[in-house]
Amino acid sequence: MAKKPKGSEKTTNAQGGAEKEPGRLKQMGMVAKIVRQQSPRTIPLAIAVALVILAVFVGIGIWTGSWILWPLTGLPLAILVGFIMFTRAAQRVQYQMLDGRMGGGMVILQNLRGNWVVEPGVTANKQMDVVHRVVGRPGVVLVGEGDPGRLRQLIAGEKKRVARVAHDTPIYDVKVGSGEDQVPVSKLQKTLVKLPRNLDKAGTAELNYRLKALPSQTQMPKGPMPKGAKLPKGMRGQMGG
């Protein structure tokens, strides 16, 4: 009986398992490709600015006679400035791609930095209007995506439910969109960060613990689920069994 080549079992297992997520450099390459497609001038401009900064430091080094110290000082600064320009451009491109798309607000919320706890899809309706719950230092923020008229009723119902355990904690609401009384995707994070800090870290943790005890109120849409569709996190518990 022929023996399997050494390492073939590991190779088979690796091929059969889940694919690994792309590394940091590969992710940067993917982002750079998207930025180049959406904004062709951004990357050349960032490189040009970095080279100008480096050239200035080289010039100062030659003029002062410290032609090694000054270029070595200017190199990391040039790279940093170029990288900042690139990341800001990537953020703008992301906002442009998410603007007007259902679920764009959830993407921004799930990438919030700081002491925020996000519960996507805590309530929804048959038309797939959805409300996400965010807990942080300001208190509770209900973020709605969908039709503004229908969201008004959804948010009002969620506010009553949250108020049972939130007590005197402020409850804010935000509707994502480009219409009147709505917040664009590009300004959603800034809007949340600007809210007053009403709780400390301990108060935020306690509030989040109480909210976790609330049962899910998401209304499942009637009819079969579209192939490949993914439910918000708050809806998945109702699909068990």
PyMOL commands that set and color helices and strands:
alter all, ss='L'
color gray80, all
select helices_A, chain A and resi 8-16+24-38+42-64+69-98+104-110+148-166+185-193+201-212+233-239
alter helices_A, ss='H'
color red, helices_A
select strands_A, chain A and resi 117-124+130-136+139-145+171-176
alter strands_A, ss='S'
color yellow, strands_A
deselect
rebuild
show_as cartoon
